[in-house]
Amino acid sequence: MTALARLRVLELAQGVAGEYCGKLISDFSAEVIKIEPPGGSPTRALGPFGQGAGRRETSGLFAYLNTNKASAVLDVETPAGAAALQGLLARIDAVIDDHPPGWLEHIGLAPNTLAQRHPRLVVCSITAYGQPPPEGRDLAEDLNVFHASGWGYHTPSAPDDRRPPLKGPGRFLASYETGLDAALCVVSALYGRGRTGLGGFIDISKQATMVSRIDYVIGQMVAGDMDVTSSRTALDLWGPAAIFACREGYVYLWLSDQAHWAGLRRLIGDPEWMRAFPDRWLEHENTPERVATCRKEIAAWLAAQDRNEVSARAQKLGVQLVPVNDASDLPKSPQYQFRRYFTEVDHPVLGRAQYPTTPYRLSVTPAQITSAAPTLGEHTGAVLAQLAAPSELDR
């Protein structure tokens, strides 16, 4: 038995954040029933696509986000669909939703009446700015949330004020980060219900999640250790950290204190140019001239190095040097292979492929992918048949 067996979750979500939350829970063996509107979840229409891109069921994104789930087509906007939904709510432990604010009230799951109507139910709502949202911010894409959280000022990490900020990695960074937080909150709430017998409403804001990921510079401002400023340069430590070219590919180097500097000196053989720098220059005597010299010399040395070999040697010396990998590098990573991070999944349309697993591993109750993402409405009949059974949860 894995960690979340016997839990039943209704997934009303139709976006990356809610579906990723449901995936993290279903991969630990919770029963997650995905309710899809006629035509399917919008993520089914998002790429990348596998073979036969014009056919249904070929979205690689949907296939990844919905492993181990059941799919039932149900139009909850109709009287019959709404009645079926209410029947299902009496048979599950938690609900995951990521529709805009107000939608849950529309289907009878208003936060202020939840305790009276469904006292044991845990409902998790994921929205861009929480509930109620600021005026005029009912809707937002991940790009809007990314910049509203302050991350645009931090991207790239050594900003040139004359250039606009970057958008951040990937299409759905805010959604993945928020989905992880939502899954942790749902599991925590269900654990608490085991002691109190009461569920509750969880209000998750994508913007608040991303703000929580901003590095310690923001914390220093809040604590009063730094002046509060909206300048982009305040989020940069003005060190030599950068991406450098190697013999094949690139590495990223981070340097911020004396221990890093001492490790780097051992790594590259204590060259003469490093002896002209004070030991604690990174913390106390950091100047643009020293940063420029450091980057120039490091770049020249790294250009002749193998990125994986030099990264391994650097990390043994306490130097934060890592290879910059692309998608094709990841399955070959010794670390990922050791952790068994990828597993093969056989999808009825996409075929057999390597899927990422969870970013953490429990020793006794590990996550596992036991079934591919469902085809649209694959389990509608079985799910609706449950409505004929007694409504008490099987505990």
Secondary structure, DSSP 4 states (H G I P E B T S, - for coil): --TTTT-EEEE---SHHHHHHHHHHHTTT-EEEEEE-TT--GGGG-S-B-SSTTSTT-BHHHHHHTTTEEEEE--TTSHHHHHHHHHHHTT-SEEEE-SPTTHHHHTT--TTTHHHH-TT-EEEEEESS-SSPPTT-S---HHHHHHHTTGGGGSSSS--TTSPPP--SSS-HHHHHHHHHHHHHHHHHHHHHHHHS--EEEEEEHHHHHHHHS-HHHHHHHHTSS-----GGGG---SS-EEEE-SSSEEEEE--SHHHHHHHHHHTT--HHHHTS-TTHHHH---HHHHHHHHHHHHHHHTTS-HHHHHHHHHHTT-EEEEE--TTTGGG-HHHHHHT-EEEEEETTTEEEEEE--SS--SSS-----SPPPPTTTTHHHHHHGGGS-SS---
